[in-house]
């Protein structure tokens, strides 16, 4: 596979994986690719924990499902991220960013017009929509053959200081290397984000993984091999729309948007 093919075919996997375990050779290659990323002064501040134990994966899945149920039920998720939600192609064409929810499960369709109102939230809670979504999330994470936790050295990760910026920037480069490698290997990857929305649940994962005091658990990802045929999941948390270059690229100064590139852009992916 050509490098640019991997870049432009990168995906977030929102559906299930095959049950096959990820081979040791592929696990090693993923980590080697991550470790090839640049870092300030070659500090290499990242650390990784690979998780294949079924009990641990199922516990993380349960925590993820519980977290989703809580934040959806409290309304905090919608309050925090509503600016990214698009419920029609017209909205997406105008914004060219965010998530297009053009395929929703039947239980959510009645709420698209009032998802961010108190009455809509109350009705969703009465119908136990957060619980149903949380259970779907639990099953999805539980079906993953591999989880990877990425950590940073606390000595490097100091929020508010330049070293903190450098370490997070380096971690992002490392994870992008790993992510692009999944494309080459016929694998998928997704951020297990909901426990981070509920800090008391995130702390449970930190304790379960025995993360030492000198490290900060930054993220957990689910990985696995992709099935030959996939169906879009009930809630597709991704979008292939990208802003036009004239919307985010400037020439010489920030007063002059880039012109002439908008019609020559390969589609991206979330």
RORO-437423 format. One record per residue (C-alpha): residue number from 1; x, y, z. Coordinates in steps of 0.02 Angstrom, whole numbers, plus 32768, in hexadecimal, padded with zeros to 4 digits. Layout:
N
site pos = NUM c1 = X c2 = Y c3 = Z .
...
***
This chain:
270
site pos = 1 c1 = 8000 c2 = 8000 c3 = 8000 .
site pos = 2 c1 = 803E c2 = 80AD c3 = 7FD4 .
site pos = 3 c1 = 8054 c2 = 8124 c3 = 8066 .
site pos = 4 c1 = 7FD5 c2 = 81A3 c3 = 8025 .
site pos = 5 c1 = 7F56 c2 = 8117 c3 = 800F .
site pos = 6 c1 = 7F65 c2 = 80F3 c3 = 80C8 .
site pos = 7 c1 = 7F53 c2 = 81AC c3 = 80F2 .
site pos = 8 c1 = 7EB7 c2 = 81C6 c3 = 808A .
site pos = 9 c1 = 7E67 c2 = 811F c3 = 80B5 .
site pos = 10 c1 = 7E7D c2 = 8131 c3 = 8171 .
site pos = 11 c1 = 7DDC c2 = 8112 c3 = 81D0 .
site pos = 12 c1 = 7D92 c2 = 8114 c3 = 827D .
site pos = 13 c1 = 7D44 c2 = 8068 c3 = 8296 .
site pos = 14 c1 = 7C99 c2 = 807B c3 = 82E4 .
site pos = 15 c1 = 7C5F c2 = 7FCA c3 = 82C5 .
site pos = 16 c1 = 7C95 c2 = 7F1D c3 = 8300 .
site pos = 17 c1 = 7D3A c2 = 7EC5 c3 = 82DF .
site pos = 18 c1 = 7D5C c2 = 7E12 c3 = 82B1 .
site pos = 19 c1 = 7D76 c2 = 7DA6 c3 = 834C .
site pos = 20 c1 = 7E25 c2 = 7D70 c3 = 8315 .
site pos = 21 c1 = 7EAF c2 = 7DA4 c3 = 838C .
site pos = 22 c1 = 7F2A c2 = 7E25 c3 = 834C .
site pos = 23 c1 = 7FCA c2 = 7DC8 c3 = 8321 .
site pos = 24 c1 = 8065 c2 = 7DEA c3 = 838A .
site pos = 25 c1 = 80BF c2 = 7E20 c3 = 82EB .
site pos = 26 c1 = 803C c2 = 7EA3 c3 = 82C6 .
site pos = 27 c1 = 8038 c2 = 7EDF c3 = 8379 .
site pos = 28 c1 = 80F4 c2 = 7EF7 c3 = 8373 .
site pos = 29 c1 = 80EA c2 = 7F52 c3 = 82CD .
site pos = 30 c1 = 8064 c2 = 7FC9 c3 = 8310 .
site pos = 31 c1 = 80D2 c2 = 7FF8 c3 = 83A4 .
site pos = 32 c1 = 816F c2 = 8008 c3 = 8339 .
site pos = 33 c1 = 8111 c2 = 807F c3 = 82C6 .
site pos = 34 c1 = 80D5 c2 = 80E5 c3 = 835B .
site pos = 35 c1 = 8185 c2 = 80EE c3 = 83A3 .
site pos = 36 c1 = 81C8 c2 = 8131 c3 = 82FE .
site pos = 37 c1 = 816B c2 = 81D5 c3 = 831B .
site pos = 38 c1 = 81CA c2 = 8276 c3 = 833F .
site pos = 39 c1 = 81D8 c2 = 82BC c3 = 83F0 .
site pos = 40 c1 = 8228 c2 = 8355 c3 = 843F .
site pos = 41 c1 = 82E1 c2 = 8331 c3 = 8462 .
site pos = 42 c1 = 82BA c2 = 827B c3 = 8438 .
site pos = 43 c1 = 8264 c2 = 8271 c3 = 84E1 .
site pos = 44 c1 = 81EF c2 = 81E5 c3 = 84A7 .
site pos = 45 c1 = 8173 c2 = 820D c3 = 8533 .
site pos = 46 c1 = 80F4 c2 = 8188 c3 = 8500 .
site pos = 47 c1 = 80D4 c2 = 80E1 c3 = 8554 .
site pos = 48 c1 = 805A c2 = 805C c3 = 851A .
site pos = 49 c1 = 7FFB c2 = 7FCE c3 = 856D .
site pos = 50 c1 = 7FB6 c2 = 7F43 c3 = 84FE .
site pos = 51 c1 = 7F1C c2 = 7EEB c3 = 8540 .
site pos = 52 c1 = 7EDD c2 = 7E43 c3 = 8501 .
site pos = 53 c1 = 7E9A c2 = 7DF8 c3 = 85A2 .
site pos = 54 c1 = 7DE0 c2 = 7DDB c3 = 8588 .
site pos = 55 c1 = 7DB1 c2 = 7E05 c3 = 863B .
site pos = 56 c1 = 7E0A c2 = 7EAD c3 = 8631 .
site pos = 57 c1 = 7DBF c2 = 7ED6 c3 = 8587 .
site pos = 58 c1 = 7D11 c2 = 7EAB c3 = 85C2 .
site pos = 59 c1 = 7D29 c2 = 7F16 c3 = 865E .
site pos = 60 c1 = 7D63 c2 = 7FAA c3 = 85F6 .
site pos = 61 c1 = 7CCC c2 = 7F8D c3 = 8586 .
site pos = 62 c1 = 7C57 c2 = 7F8E c3 = 861B .
site pos = 63 c1 = 7CA5 c2 = 802F c3 = 865A .
site pos = 64 c1 = 7C95 c2 = 807D c3 = 85AD .
site pos = 65 c1 = 7BDE c2 = 804D c3 = 85A1 .
site pos = 66 c1 = 7BBA c2 = 8090 c3 = 864F .
site pos = 67 c1 = 7C14 c2 = 8131 c3 = 8626 .
site pos = 68 c1 = 7BB1 c2 = 814A c3 = 8587 .
site pos = 69 c1 = 7B0D c2 = 812B c3 = 85E3 .
site pos = 70 c1 = 7B3B c2 = 81AA c3 = 8669 .
site pos = 71 c1 = 7B76 c2 = 8237 c3 = 85F8 .
site pos = 72 c1 = 7AE7 c2 = 821D c3 = 857E .
site pos = 73 c1 = 7A69 c2 = 8219 c3 = 860B .
site pos = 74 c1 = 7AAE c2 = 82B6 c3 = 865D .
site pos = 75 c1 = 7AAC c2 = 8315 c3 = 85B8 .
site pos = 76 c1 = 7B61 c2 = 8349 c3 = 85CD .
site pos = 77 c1 = 7B97 c2 = 82F0 c3 = 852E .
site pos = 78 c1 = 7B1B c2 = 834E c3 = 84C1 .
site pos = 79 c1 = 7B43 c2 = 83F3 c3 = 8517 .
site pos = 80 c1 = 7BFD c2 = 83DD c3 = 84FA .
site pos = 81 c1 = 7BFC c2 = 83A0 c3 = 8447 .
site pos = 82 c1 = 7B5B c2 = 83E0 c3 = 83F7 .
site pos = 83 c1 = 7BBB c2 = 845A c3 = 838A .
site pos = 84 c1 = 7C02 c2 = 83C5 c3 = 832A .
site pos = 85 c1 = 7B5D c2 = 836C c3 = 8306 .
site pos = 86 c1 = 7B0F c2 = 8376 c3 = 8258 .
site pos = 87 c1 = 7A65 c2 = 8326 c3 = 8239 .
site pos = 88 c1 = 7A54 c2 = 8346 c3 = 817E .
site pos = 89 c1 = 7AC2 c2 = 834A c3 = 80E5 .
site pos = 90 c1 = 7A97 c2 = 8401 c3 = 80D2 .
site pos = 91 c1 = 7AE3 c2 = 8428 c3 = 817C .
site pos = 92 c1 = 7B7E c2 = 83C3 c3 = 8152 .
site pos = 93 c1 = 7B93 c2 = 8417 c3 = 80A9 .
site pos = 94 c1 = 7B91 c2 = 84C0 c3 = 80FE .
site pos = 95 c1 = 7C08 c2 = 8493 c3 = 818C .
site pos = 96 c1 = 7C75 c2 = 840C c3 = 813B .
site pos = 97 c1 = 7CA9 c2 = 83D6 c3 = 81E9 .
site pos = 98 c1 = 7C61 c2 = 8376 c3 = 827B .
site pos = 99 c1 = 7BFC c2 = 82D5 c3 = 8278 .
site pos = 100 c1 = 7B6E c2 = 82B3 c3 = 81FF .
site pos = 101 c1 = 7AE7 c2 = 824B c3 = 8253 .
site pos = 102 c1 = 7A88 c2 = 821B c3 = 81B6 .
site pos = 103 c1 = 7A6E c2 = 816A c3 = 81F6 .
site pos = 104 c1 = 7A26 c2 = 815D c3 = 82A4 .
site pos = 105 c1 = 79D6 c2 = 80CC c3 = 8301 .
site pos = 106 c1 = 791A c2 = 80D4 c3 = 830C .
site pos = 107 c1 = 791F c2 = 80FF c3 = 83C5 .
site pos = 108 c1 = 797E c2 = 81A1 c3 = 83A2 .
site pos = 109 c1 = 7927 c2 = 81E2 c3 = 8306 .
site pos = 110 c1 = 7899 c2 = 823B c3 = 8364 .
site pos = 111 c1 = 7919 c2 = 82A3 c3 = 83C5 .
site pos = 112 c1 = 7982 c2 = 82EF c3 = 833A .
site pos = 113 c1 = 7920 c2 = 8391 c3 = 8339 .
site pos = 114 c1 = 7926 c2 = 83A9 c3 = 83F5 .
site pos = 115 c1 = 79BD c2 = 8344 c3 = 842E .
site pos = 116 c1 = 7A04 c2 = 83DC c3 = 8487 .
site pos = 117 c1 = 7968 c2 = 8413 c3 = 84E2 .
site pos = 118 c1 = 7938 c2 = 83E7 c3 = 8596 .
site pos = 119 c1 = 7895 c2 = 8398 c3 = 855D .
site pos = 120 c1 = 78EF c2 = 832C c3 = 84DD .
site pos = 121 c1 = 796D c2 = 82F3 c3 = 855F .
site pos = 122 c1 = 78E4 c2 = 82C7 c3 = 85DA .
site pos = 123 c1 = 7887 c2 = 8261 c3 = 8559 .
site pos = 124 c1 = 7924 c2 = 8204 c3 = 8525 .
site pos = 125 c1 = 7945 c2 = 81DA c3 = 85DB .
site pos = 126 c1 = 7893 c2 = 819C c3 = 85F6 .
site pos = 127 c1 = 78A6 c2 = 8129 c3 = 855F .
site pos = 128 c1 = 794F c2 = 80ED c3 = 85A2 .
site pos = 129 c1 = 79A9 c2 = 8123 c3 = 8505 .
site pos = 130 c1 = 7A4E c2 = 8141 c3 = 8563 .
site pos = 131 c1 = 7A48 c2 = 8090 c3 = 85AA .
site pos = 132 c1 = 7A2A c2 = 8045 c3 = 84FE .
site pos = 133 c1 = 7AB8 c2 = 80A8 c3 = 84B1 .
site pos = 134 c1 = 7B2A c2 = 807B c3 = 8541 .
site pos = 135 c1 = 7B07 c2 = 7FC3 c3 = 8527 .
site pos = 136 c1 = 7B2F c2 = 7FD2 c3 = 846E .
site pos = 137 c1 = 7BD2 c2 = 8026 c3 = 849C .
site pos = 138 c1 = 7BFC c2 = 7F9E c3 = 851A .
site pos = 139 c1 = 7BE2 c2 = 7F14 c3 = 849A .
site pos = 140 c1 = 7C4D c2 = 7F6F c3 = 841A .
site pos = 141 c1 = 7CE2 c2 = 7F84 c3 = 848E .
site pos = 142 c1 = 7CCE c2 = 7ED4 c3 = 84D6 .
site pos = 143 c1 = 7CDD c2 = 7E8D c3 = 8426 .
site pos = 144 c1 = 7D8A c2 = 7ED7 c3 = 840E .
site pos = 145 c1 = 7E1C c2 = 7E5B c3 = 840C .
site pos = 146 c1 = 7E9A c2 = 7EDF c3 = 8440 .
site pos = 147 c1 = 7E9D c2 = 7F7F c3 = 84A6 .
site pos = 148 c1 = 7F30 c2 = 7FF7 c3 = 84AB .
site pos = 149 c1 = 7F46 c2 = 8076 c3 = 8535 .
site pos = 150 c1 = 7FBB c2 = 8107 c3 = 8511 .
site pos = 151 c1 = 8010 c2 = 8162 c3 = 85A1 .
site pos = 152 c1 = 8086 c2 = 81F5 c3 = 85B5 .
site pos = 153 c1 = 8111 c2 = 8210 c3 = 8632 .
site pos = 154 c1 = 80D5 c2 = 828D c3 = 86B3 .
site pos = 155 c1 = 8183 c2 = 82DA c3 = 86B2 .
site pos = 156 c1 = 8163 c2 = 830D c3 = 85FD .
site pos = 157 c1 = 80A7 c2 = 8323 c3 = 8601 .
site pos = 158 c1 = 8093 c2 = 83C3 c3 = 8664 .
site pos = 159 c1 = 7FF5 c2 = 841E c3 = 8628 .
site pos = 160 c1 = 8012 c2 = 84D8 c3 = 8613 .
site pos = 161 c1 = 80CB c2 = 84C4 c3 = 85F1 .
site pos = 162 c1 = 8123 c2 = 84AF c3 = 854A .
site pos = 163 c1 = 815A c2 = 83FF c3 = 8578 .
site pos = 164 c1 = 80A3 c2 = 83D4 c3 = 858D .
site pos = 165 c1 = 807D c2 = 8411 c3 = 84DD .
site pos = 166 c1 = 8113 c2 = 83B7 c3 = 8495 .
site pos = 167 c1 = 80E4 c2 = 8312 c3 = 84E8 .
site pos = 168 c1 = 802F c2 = 8317 c3 = 84AD .
site pos = 169 c1 = 8068 c2 = 8348 c3 = 83FE .
site pos = 170 c1 = 80E1 c2 = 82B5 c3 = 83FD .
site pos = 171 c1 = 805A c2 = 823E c3 = 843B .
site pos = 172 c1 = 7FE8 c2 = 8277 c3 = 83AF .
site pos = 173 c1 = 8071 c2 = 8255 c3 = 832F .
site pos = 174 c1 = 808F c2 = 81A8 c3 = 837A .
site pos = 175 c1 = 7FD6 c2 = 817B c3 = 8376 .
site pos = 176 c1 = 7FC3 c2 = 81BA c3 = 82C2 .
site pos = 177 c1 = 8054 c2 = 8148 c3 = 8290 .
site pos = 178 c1 = 7FFE c2 = 80B7 c3 = 82E6 .
site pos = 179 c1 = 7F55 c2 = 80E5 c3 = 829A .
site pos = 180 c1 = 7F9A c2 = 80EA c3 = 81E8 .
site pos = 181 c1 = 7FEE c2 = 8043 c3 = 8204 .
site pos = 182 c1 = 7F44 c2 = 7FF4 c3 = 822B .
site pos = 183 c1 = 7F10 c2 = 8021 c3 = 8179 .
site pos = 184 c1 = 7FA4 c2 = 7FC0 c3 = 8133 .
site pos = 185 c1 = 7F7A c2 = 7F29 c3 = 81A1 .
site pos = 186 c1 = 7EC0 c2 = 7F22 c3 = 8178 .
site pos = 187 c1 = 7E95 c2 = 7F56 c3 = 8229 .
site pos = 188 c1 = 7E23 c2 = 7FD7 c3 = 8277 .
site pos = 189 c1 = 7E35 c2 = 8046 c3 = 830E .
site pos = 190 c1 = 7DC3 c2 = 80B2 c3 = 837A .
site pos = 191 c1 = 7DDB c2 = 8123 c3 = 8410 .
site pos = 192 c1 = 7D80 c2 = 80E2 c3 = 84AB .
site pos = 193 c1 = 7D51 c2 = 8190 c3 = 84E3 .
site pos = 194 c1 = 7CB9 c2 = 8186 c3 = 8553 .
site pos = 195 c1 = 7D13 c2 = 8157 c3 = 85F5 .
site pos = 196 c1 = 7D75 c2 = 81F9 c3 = 85E5 .
site pos = 197 c1 = 7CCF c2 = 8257 c3 = 85EA .
site pos = 198 c1 = 7CB2 c2 = 8210 c3 = 8699 .
site pos = 199 c1 = 7D54 c2 = 8226 c3 = 86FD .
site pos = 200 c1 = 7D22 c2 = 81AF c3 = 8789 .
site pos = 201 c1 = 7D10 c2 = 8125 c3 = 8707 .
site pos = 202 c1 = 7DB5 c2 = 8154 c3 = 86B5 .
site pos = 203 c1 = 7E08 c2 = 8141 c3 = 875F .
site pos = 204 c1 = 7DC6 c2 = 808E c3 = 8767 .
site pos = 205 c1 = 7E22 c2 = 8066 c3 = 86C5 .
site pos = 206 c1 = 7EC2 c2 = 80BA c3 = 8705 .
site pos = 207 c1 = 7EBE c2 = 804F c3 = 87A2 .
site pos = 208 c1 = 7E93 c2 = 7FAF c3 = 8743 .
site pos = 209 c1 = 7F28 c2 = 7FC7 c3 = 86CF .
site pos = 210 c1 = 7F9B c2 = 7FEC c3 = 8762 .
site pos = 211 c1 = 7FD6 c2 = 808E c3 = 8711 .
site pos = 212 c1 = 8067 c2 = 80CB c3 = 877D .
site pos = 213 c1 = 8069 c2 = 8179 c3 = 87C9 .
site pos = 214 c1 = 80F0 c2 = 81B4 c3 = 8751 .
site pos = 215 c1 = 8080 c2 = 8194 c3 = 86BA .
site pos = 216 c1 = 7FDD c2 = 81E4 c3 = 8680 .
site pos = 217 c1 = 7F61 c2 = 8177 c3 = 8622 .
site pos = 218 c1 = 7F2E c2 = 81E4 c3 = 858F .
site pos = 219 c1 = 7EC1 c2 = 8175 c3 = 8522 .
site pos = 220 c1 = 7E85 c2 = 80C4 c3 = 84FF .
site pos = 221 c1 = 7E66 c2 = 8081 c3 = 8450 .
site pos = 222 c1 = 7E0F c2 = 7FE4 c3 = 8412 .
site pos = 223 c1 = 7E5D c2 = 7F87 c3 = 8380 .
site pos = 224 c1 = 7E3D c2 = 7EEE c3 = 8315 .
site pos = 225 c1 = 7E36 c2 = 7EA9 c3 = 8266 .
site pos = 226 c1 = 7DAA c2 = 7EE9 c3 = 81F8 .
site pos = 227 c1 = 7D26 c2 = 7E73 c3 = 81B4 .
site pos = 228 c1 = 7D1E c2 = 7E62 c3 = 80F7 .
site pos = 229 c1 = 7C71 c2 = 7EAE c3 = 80F3 .
site pos = 230 c1 = 7C3B c2 = 7F35 c3 = 816A .
site pos = 231 c1 = 7B96 c2 = 7F8B c3 = 818A .
site pos = 232 c1 = 7B8C c2 = 803B c3 = 81CA .
site pos = 233 c1 = 7B69 c2 = 8036 c3 = 8285 .
site pos = 234 c1 = 7AC8 c2 = 8079 c3 = 82D0 .
site pos = 235 c1 = 7B24 c2 = 8115 c3 = 8308 .
site pos = 236 c1 = 7BAF c2 = 8141 c3 = 828F .
site pos = 237 c1 = 7C25 c2 = 81B4 c3 = 82EE .
site pos = 238 c1 = 7C88 c2 = 81E5 c3 = 8255 .
site pos = 239 c1 = 7C82 c2 = 824F c3 = 81BA .
site pos = 240 c1 = 7CEB c2 = 8258 c3 = 811E .
site pos = 241 c1 = 7CC8 c2 = 8310 c3 = 8100 .
site pos = 242 c1 = 7D5A c2 = 8387 c3 = 810A .
site pos = 243 c1 = 7D62 c2 = 8443 c3 = 8105 .
site pos = 244 c1 = 7D9A c2 = 848D c3 = 8060 .
site pos = 245 c1 = 7E4E c2 = 84CD c3 = 8062 .
site pos = 246 c1 = 7E10 c2 = 857F c3 = 804F .
site pos = 247 c1 = 7DBA c2 = 856A c3 = 80F8 .
site pos = 248 c1 = 7E58 c2 = 853F c3 = 815A .
site pos = 249 c1 = 7EF2 c2 = 8568 c3 = 80F1 .
site pos = 250 c1 = 7F3A c2 = 8617 c3 = 80DB .
site pos = 251 c1 = 7FBE c2 = 865C c3 = 8065 .
site pos = 252 c1 = 8049 c2 = 86CC c3 = 80A7 .
site pos = 253 c1 = 7FDC c2 = 8716 c3 = 8132 .
site pos = 254 c1 = 7F3C c2 = 86E2 c3 = 8188 .
site pos = 255 c1 = 7EE1 c2 = 876B c3 = 812A .
site pos = 256 c1 = 7EEB c2 = 870B c3 = 8085 .
site pos = 257 c1 = 7E91 c2 = 8663 c3 = 8073 .
site pos = 258 c1 = 7EDF c2 = 85E4 c3 = 7FFE .
site pos = 259 c1 = 7E8A c2 = 85E5 c3 = 7F54 .
site pos = 260 c1 = 7E84 c2 = 8565 c3 = 7EC9 .
site pos = 261 c1 = 7E93 c2 = 84C5 c3 = 7F31 .
site pos = 262 c1 = 7DDE c2 = 84A5 c3 = 7F5F .
site pos = 263 c1 = 7DB5 c2 = 8439 c3 = 7EC7 .
site pos = 264 c1 = 7E4F c2 = 83CA c3 = 7ED6 .
site pos = 265 c1 = 7E3A c2 = 8377 c3 = 7F80 .
site pos = 266 c1 = 7E34 c2 = 82BD c3 = 7FA4 .
site pos = 267 c1 = 7DB0 c2 = 828F c3 = 8025 .
site pos = 268 c1 = 7DE9 c2 = 8274 c3 = 80D5 .
site pos = 269 c1 = 7D9E c2 = 820F c3 = 8163 .
site pos = 270 c1 = 7D7B c2 = 8222 c3 = 821C .
***
